[in-house]
């Protein structure tokens, strides 16, 4: 069933990891009352800063985004691997705060009293290149600070954590940035700090050692400004959970402690794990004696319905929240009709030879290990020189497209080749104007998958192209994509998509 793509809740008082089989990179989590709130990196994808909620840390629902658009003009073009990096979510004096870094612009803050409603427009707290992974903290005197990392690709160094003071409302830097911690000797590539106070100590939870093979480090000090002791509290050991990387600590109403973090899984992106956590001699102990768990007793919470993330969309009323564009789309990029998503073949803001250059490509994360997806395309309004289709976009990507030339309507196999797209194995559709496009992704090993595309006009599936192995793109997992773009003219065209359905495969 479409609402049962992947269930972390085993239904017997236990859960399995990952709790989110979905690319929620650099997750951070808090609890307010009896509700947990999670946000994550969104990079160049719009809307950004997803908001997920849960009552038990296991069953999650995507409910909102804090950033409708990236408010910099340059993101009218997809800026892959740029944009919104590694946010922190906090609750302070009745307001929710999300602080995030944009490696080419600086550190920003958004706030709201209602996380399910509209968030304030972002404020640049401190401009500058290379300032990433910020986390706000209010000290015991009510003074506010932001602790953060550095991106070597922009500023020339890494493995340090920085700190600077901000106004109590969290919106304006009030002093200079300076180095708080040097991890070069023992914690190389330390990043993603999350700051907490407990029993007279300041704790900084931060991953080190790199995304693929690193570990979780905790620093502690009686003073926010150090000096800090350090301890590695979670590492892969003999488990299949590489990393384990960046995340956040959260407690339950009755005092249990848990840690959420990500694992990098190739084309699936960065999936989210939940580790039990206890304290010993003032240090956290995560997972099973410092190693990630695969199955565990659920956190203490009232009985909750077993939930799966939603992918299918009937295009009635509003778009499924799972959809994100590759950049700030033009205002006339799409239209929702009764049960149809109309995508217009708008030219890219800058010359583009592949789908990566169009901001109006609409995408979804993969949210289960193996699946089949299909969508029906009405191509009657496609003019010669325009194309519409469905793809799985990663570092290299493939898809199935419908396109029109002066000779008629065709369905073909789309493959990326560097920065250009190529179409092959085309079948003529004759008088047919409506075609159903299909994709099957099967997990073939840990962090590995294979994809095959099909189409049909009469209920009989026909394979198009050969199977291919998807990969991630920079720090982002592969994504299902729907599109309508020009390739030789055709800018006045559109295509109507209907009955988008994703089902889990065994």
C-alpha positions, 0 to 999 in steps of 0.5 A: 500500500502507498502509505506503507513504504517503510515502517521503522516501527516493528509493532512489538515494542521495538523499532528498526534503524534507520527510523527515516529511510530518507535523505534527511542530511545533518538532522537536528531534533528537539522536544517541546512538550510531548512533540518532537521536531526535526529539521535537516539540510536542504542545500539548493532544494526549495522549499527548504528546512523541512519540519518533521514531527513525531510523538515517539522519535520513531514514527515521523511525519513531514508537516512543513518547511521553514524556508519557502524560497532561498531569498538570494537572487543567484538561486534562480539557477540550481546551485548544487551542493550550495544553499542551506547546510546543517541547521540547528533547531532550538526552542527558547522563551516561547519561540522556535529558532532554526539557525543554518549556514550557507557556505557562500553567504553566511549564517542565518536565523529564522524564527516562529511561534508556530512551527507548523505555520509561517516562519519569519523571513531569514535574517543574516546573523553574520555574513561571510564565506565558510561559516557553516553548521551553526548552533545557538546557545543561551548561557546561564546569564542569558547571553546568546552565542553561536558555535559553528564549523568552518568549510575548508572549500570556502575559507581554507581550513577545517577541523576547528569550531568557532564561536561569536556572541549574538543579541539575545533574540539570536538575530545579530552578531554582537562581536567577533568570531574566534576559534573555540576548539582546535581538533587538528590533533585528535578530532580531524574534520570536526564539524556540525556542533550541537551545544547543550547544558547539563549538570553544570557542564557545557557539552558539544556533540560533534562528528569528526573523522569524515562522513564515510568513516568518522565517529561521534565526539563529545566535548565538555567544559564547565565554561562555554569558552573552554578548555574542553575535554573530549571523548569519542562516544559512538563509532561503527565498530563491527556494525554496518553503520558507517560514519556514524555522523552528525545529529542531535541529543533529545530527551523524553518527558520521563527522562530517557535520552536518545541520539539521532544521527545520519548514515551515508548510504550512497544513492539513498543519501543520508538516512537517519538513525536513532540510538539509545543513550545513557550517562556514565561519569558525566559522559554520554554512552550511545547505542550498544556500548558505543556502537550503533544498534539495528533494533531496539526497544522504542522510547517511552511514549503513548501508543502511536500509529505506525507511520511511513513517509508519503510519496504518492500524489493525486495532485488534488488541492495542493502538492505533497510536501515531499516535492522540492524544486532544484532551485527557486522556480519561476512563478509560472513553472507549474499549475495544479489542476483537478488531479493534474500537475501541469509543468511548463517548458520554461527555458533555464535562466542560464544556458543548460545542457542537462536537467541539472540547469533547470530550477523548475525540476520537481523532485522527491527523496527516495524513502524506502529501500526498493520501490516502483513509481509511475506517473501518467503524462498527457503530452498533447500540448508538447510542441516540437522541441519539448520533452516531459518525463520522469527520471532518477537524478543522482551524480549520473542519472537516467529517465524515461521521456516523452518528446515531440519532433516534427516527425511526431511523438516519441518515448525514449531513454534519457541518460546524463553524460557529464553536463549533457543529456542524451536520448536513445532507444526511442519508440514512436507513439503514433497517434497516442498522446497519453503514456504512463512512465514507470520506474523500478528501483531495487536495493542490491546491497548496502547502499547500492541499487539498480534502476530500470525504466518502463512505459506503457500505453495499453497496460503492457509494460515495455522496458526502455533502455538498460538498467543502471546503477544510481549514485548520489550527487555531491552530498545529496542522494538520488531523487525521483524527478518530474520535468517538462523542458525545452531542448530545441525550442518548444518553450510554449509547451506544457505536459500534464502529470497525473496519478503519481504513485509509489509502492514498496517492492519486496 
